[in-house]
Amino acid sequence: MHIRRILAAVIATAALAGLGLTGAATAAATAKGAPSVVSPSECRQGGGEPRIDLPGNPCVGGKYDGQEVD
């Protein structure tokens, strides 16, 4: 009975540690996300079209879709 409690505690600890590592990896990936402002050439290289005639000057389509074009 005592061994089962210890084993359950070890499994629970490992599961919580795994969740913590997953959260840290997600936060790091989000921090390295797409830039908030891209150049017209970056927009085109990413497969989009810079639309400086629209409000907010967005890149439409591609990798930088919705990002502001500067």
MDTraj code that builds the backbone (N, CA, C; nanometers):
import mdtraj as md
import numpy as np

residues = "MET HIS ILE ARG ARG ILE LEU ALA ALA VAL ILE ALA THR ALA ALA LEU ALA GLY LEU GLY LEU THR GLY ALA ALA THR ALA ALA ALA THR ALA LYS GLY ALA PRO SER VAL VAL SER PRO SER GLU CYS ARG GLN GLY GLY GLY GLU PRO ARG ILE ASP LEU PRO GLY ASN PRO CYS VAL GLY GLY LYS TYR ASP GLY GLN GLU VAL ASP".split()
xyz = np.array([
    [0.0829, -0.1189, 0.0000],
    [0.0000, 0.0000, 0.0000],
    [0.0878, 0.1259, 0.0000],
    [0.1916, 0.1248, 0.0800],
    [0.2814, 0.2391, 0.0890],
    [0.3528, 0.2615, -0.0445],
    [0.3904, 0.1531, -0.1113],
    [0.4605, 0.1638, -0.2392],
    [0.3688, 0.2252, -0.3448],
    [0.2396, 0.1915, -0.3412],
    [0.1453, 0.2467, -0.4375],
    [0.1345, 0.3988, -0.4214],
    [0.1334, 0.4466, -0.2984],
    [0.1252, 0.5905, -0.2735],
    [0.2495, 0.6613, -0.3263],
    [0.3638, 0.6030, -0.3015],
    [0.4886, 0.6618, -0.3494],
    [0.4905, 0.6636, -0.5017],
    [0.4502, 0.5535, -0.5629],
    [0.4474, 0.5458, -0.7083],
    [0.3503, 0.6479, -0.7665],
    [0.2356, 0.6641, -0.7053],
    [0.1378, 0.7621, -0.7523],
    [0.1941, 0.9033, -0.7406],
    [0.2641, 0.9313, -0.6318],
    [0.3245, 1.0633, -0.6129],
    [0.4328, 1.0897, -0.7173],
    [0.5133, 0.9895, -0.7480],
    [0.6188, 1.0040, -0.8489],
    [0.5578, 1.0299, -0.9868],
    [0.4531, 0.9571, -1.0216],
    [0.3876, 0.9752, -1.1511],
    [0.3245, 1.1134, -1.1602],
    [0.2584, 1.1564, -1.0533],
    [0.1954, 1.2886, -1.0527],
    [0.2999, 1.3989, -1.0673],
    [0.4120, 1.3857, -0.9987],
    [0.5192, 1.4845, -1.0078],
    [0.5769, 1.4911, -1.1487],
    [0.5979, 1.3748, -1.2087],
    [0.6515, 1.3706, -1.3445],
    [0.5537, 1.4337, -1.4433],
    [0.4257, 1.4085, -1.4246],
    [0.3252, 1.4658, -1.5143],
    [0.3222, 1.6179, -1.5018],
    [0.3265, 1.6692, -1.3802],
    [0.3256, 1.8143, -1.3605],
    [0.4525, 1.8786, -1.4148],
    [0.5649, 1.8119, -1.4002],
    [0.6905, 1.8645, -1.4536],
    [0.6841, 1.8696, -1.6059],
    [0.6251, 1.7677, -1.6663],
    [0.6101, 1.7664, -1.8120],
    [0.5233, 1.8801, -1.8603],
    [0.4167, 1.9103, -1.7882],
    [0.3304, 2.0216, -1.8255],
    [0.4040, 2.1536, -1.8133],
    [0.4859, 2.1677, -1.7121],
    [0.5643, 2.2899, -1.6947],
    [0.6622, 2.3110, -1.8085],
    [0.7268, 2.2045, -1.8534],
    [0.8207, 2.2151, -1.9650],
    [0.7478, 2.2492, -2.0938],
    [0.6296, 2.1929, -2.1127],
    [0.5509, 2.2225, -2.2328],
    [0.5112, 2.3693, -2.2345],
    [0.4690, 2.4219, -2.1198],
    [0.4307, 2.5628, -2.1111],
    [0.5477, 2.6550, -2.1397],
    [0.6651, 2.6199, -2.0909],
    [0.7835, 2.7025, -2.1146],
    [0.8215, 2.7017, -2.2623],
    [0.8110, 2.5865, -2.3270],
    [0.8431, 2.5781, -2.4691],
    [0.7439, 2.6599, -2.5518],
    [0.6176, 2.6561, -2.5145],
    [0.5159, 2.7334, -2.5861],
    [0.5420, 2.8822, -2.5705],
    [0.5771, 2.9260, -2.4504],
    [0.6049, 3.0675, -2.4271],
    [0.7261, 3.1133, -2.5079],
    [0.8282, 3.0298, -2.5164],
    [0.9474, 3.0651, -2.5927],
    [0.9155, 3.0748, -2.7416],
    [0.8336, 2.9833, -2.7918],
    [0.7970, 2.9870, -2.9335],
    [0.7138, 3.1106, -2.9644],
    [0.6263, 3.1484, -2.8735],
    [0.5436, 3.2672, -2.8942],
    [0.6295, 3.3928, -2.8940],
    [0.7295, 3.3981, -2.8075],
    [0.8166, 3.5149, -2.8002],
    [0.8964, 3.5318, -2.9295],
    [0.9251, 3.4221, -2.9978],
    [1.0019, 3.4278, -3.1216],
    [0.9104, 3.4366, -3.2438],
    [0.7829, 3.4633, -3.2258],
    [0.6863, 3.4640, -3.3349],
    [0.7179, 3.5655, -3.4429],
    [0.6269, 3.5794, -3.5359],
    [0.6443, 3.6695, -3.6485],
    [0.6600, 3.8138, -3.6006],
    [0.7414, 3.8910, -3.6699],
    [0.7579, 4.0314, -3.6310],
    [0.6267, 4.1074, -3.6471],
    [0.6085, 4.2135, -3.5688],
    [0.4840, 4.2886, -3.5762],
    [0.4815, 4.3802, -3.6971],
    [0.5965, 4.4171, -3.7496],
    [0.6045, 4.5025, -3.8682],
    [0.7003, 4.4358, -3.9669],
    [0.6585, 4.4254, -4.0924],
    [0.7432, 4.3657, -4.1953],
    [0.7608, 4.4654, -4.3100],
    [0.8671, 4.4465, -4.3856],
    [0.8895, 4.5323, -4.5022],
    [0.8059, 4.4791, -4.6188],
    [0.7822, 4.5619, -4.7208],
    [0.7084, 4.5128, -4.8374],
    [0.7736, 4.3895, -4.9015],
    [0.9085, 4.3887, -4.9063],
    [0.9761, 4.2732, -4.9672],
    [0.9599, 4.1472, -4.8819],
    [0.9644, 4.1614, -4.7484],
    [0.9426, 4.0463, -4.6611],
    [0.8016, 3.9906, -4.6800],
    [0.7040, 4.0807, -4.6933],
    [0.5662, 4.0393, -4.7154],
    [0.5557, 3.9566, -4.8434],
    [0.6168, 4.0058, -4.9514],
    [0.6121, 3.9346, -5.0804],
    [0.6858, 3.8014, -5.0732],
    [0.8034, 3.7996, -5.0089],
    [0.8806, 3.6757, -4.9961],
    [0.8049, 3.5709, -4.9155],
    [0.7227, 3.6168, -4.8227],
    [0.6421, 3.5249, -4.7429],
    [0.5148, 3.4798, -4.8137],
    [0.4947, 3.5239, -4.9374],
    [0.3793, 3.4807, -5.0142],
    [0.2595, 3.5731, -5.0045],
    [0.2773, 3.6911, -4.9459],
    [0.1671, 3.7852, -4.9312],
    [0.1774, 3.9024, -5.0265],
    [0.0830, 3.9925, -5.0125],
    [0.0800, 4.1145, -5.0939],
    [0.0670, 4.2340, -5.0004],
    [0.1648, 4.3266, -5.0006],
    [0.1532, 4.4448, -4.9151],
    [0.0401, 4.5352, -4.9645],
    [-0.0523, 4.5668, -4.8765],
    [-0.1670, 4.6507, -4.9146],
    [-0.1621, 4.7793, -4.8334],
    [-0.0735, 4.8697, -4.8747],
    [-0.0589, 4.9956, -4.8023],
    [-0.1759, 5.0897, -4.8283],
    [-0.2656, 5.0502, -4.9202],
    [-0.3846, 5.1301, -4.9464],
    [-0.4978, 5.0997, -4.8487],
    [-0.4837, 4.9939, -4.7695],
    [-0.5855, 4.9560, -4.6707],
    [-0.5503, 5.0116, -4.5329],
    [-0.6505, 5.0343, -4.4475],
    [-0.6224, 5.0831, -4.3113],
    [-0.5295, 4.9876, -4.2363],
    [-0.4269, 5.0422, -4.1749],
    [-0.3305, 4.9625, -4.0993],
    [-0.2182, 4.9068, -4.1839],
    [-0.2210, 4.9313, -4.3148],
    [-0.1164, 4.8838, -4.4064],
    [-0.0832, 4.7353, -4.3865],
    [-0.1815, 4.6447, -4.4034],
    [-0.1541, 4.5030, -4.3743],
    [-0.0842, 4.4304, -4.4894],
    [-0.0187, 4.3221, -4.4525],
    [0.0293, 4.2245, -4.5493],
    [-0.0855, 4.1247, -4.5615],
    [-0.1354, 4.1041, -4.6824],
    [-0.2522, 4.0183, -4.7019],
    [-0.2078, 3.8847, -4.7612],
    [-0.2316, 3.7778, -4.6862],
    [-0.1964, 3.6436, -4.7300],
    [-0.0541, 3.6063, -4.6929],
    [-0.0217, 3.4809, -4.7105],
    [0.1136, 3.4315, -4.6871],
    [0.1526, 3.4204, -4.5408],
    [0.2805, 3.4113, -4.5192],
    [0.3391, 3.3902, -4.3861],
    [0.3114, 3.5063, -4.2908],
    [0.3090, 3.6291, -4.3401],
    [0.2935, 3.7481, -4.2563],
    [0.1532, 3.8062, -4.2640],
    [0.0546, 3.7266, -4.2971],
    [-0.0833, 3.7739, -4.3120],
    [-0.1286, 3.8532, -4.1900],
    [-0.1743, 3.9750, -4.2143],
    [-0.2256, 4.0600, -4.1069],
    [-0.1216, 4.1467, -4.0404],
    [0.0061, 4.1233, -4.0657],
    [0.1113, 4.2044, -4.0046],
    [0.1191, 4.3397, -4.0752],
    [0.1577, 4.4411, -4.0006],
    [0.1702, 4.5743, -4.0567],
    [0.2907, 4.5834, -4.1501],
    [0.2726, 4.6486, -4.2640],
    [0.3819, 4.6698, -4.3595],
    [0.4357, 4.8101, -4.3399],
    [0.5673, 4.8202, -4.3234],
    [0.6302, 4.9510, -4.3019],
    [0.7128, 4.9894, -4.4223],
])
top = md.Topology()
chain = top.add_chain()
for i, resn in enumerate(residues, 1):
    res = top.add_residue(resn, chain, resSeq=i)
    for name in ("N", "CA", "C"):
        top.add_atom(name, md.element.get_by_symbol(name[0]), res)
traj = md.Trajectory(xyz[None], top)
